[in-house]
Amino acid sequence: RPWFPSHDNLTKVEDSENPPYDRVGLRLHKASAGKVVEWADEILYFRSKIVVEEGERSNKARGGKVREIICNNRPAILAKNRLRMPDTIPQVDPATGNPWAEYAKYMQKEAQNG
C-alpha cells in the first residue's frame, strides 16, 4: 500500500445553523484533494491529545504526550477508512510502546478478509 503523507490545511466553514468553525483537510489543490480522498482507502489524522484550561488572562494547553489517530470523518476533521476502524485509535500501543501496533491489527484483518 502506498503512503501519501500531507500537511493539514484549515478552511473556515460557515454553517447557517452553527457558529463558524475551522475544518482540517489535506493541503493540496482542491481538485487533487478530491481525487486523493476518493482514491485512498484510509485518510488518517494524527494528533496529540490536549486539554485547554481557561485562565484569567490566557488559556493554557496541557498534555500533548499521548498521540491518537482519527480514523473517521468529523465535522472539523477530514478522515476516512475502509478497514472498519473505530473513530479513534492510539498511535502507540501502551503495552508494548509500538507506534503502529493498533493500526497493524486492522491491516492484518483486511489482509485475512482479502
Number of C-alpha atoms within 10 A of each C-alpha: 5 5 8 8 9 12 10 15 12 14 12 11 14 11 9 7 6 8 8 11 13 14 16 18 20 22 13 14 8 10 8 12 14 12 10 15 16 11 10 15 13 17 24 19 22 16 14 14 14 14 11 10 10 10 8 5 6 7 10 11 11 11 11 11 9 13 17 17 21 24 25 20 15 13 11 15 19 19 22 22 17 13 15 12 18 12 14 14 16 19 21 18 14 12 7 8 10 11 14 12 17 17 18 11 11 16 14 12 12 13 8 8 7 6
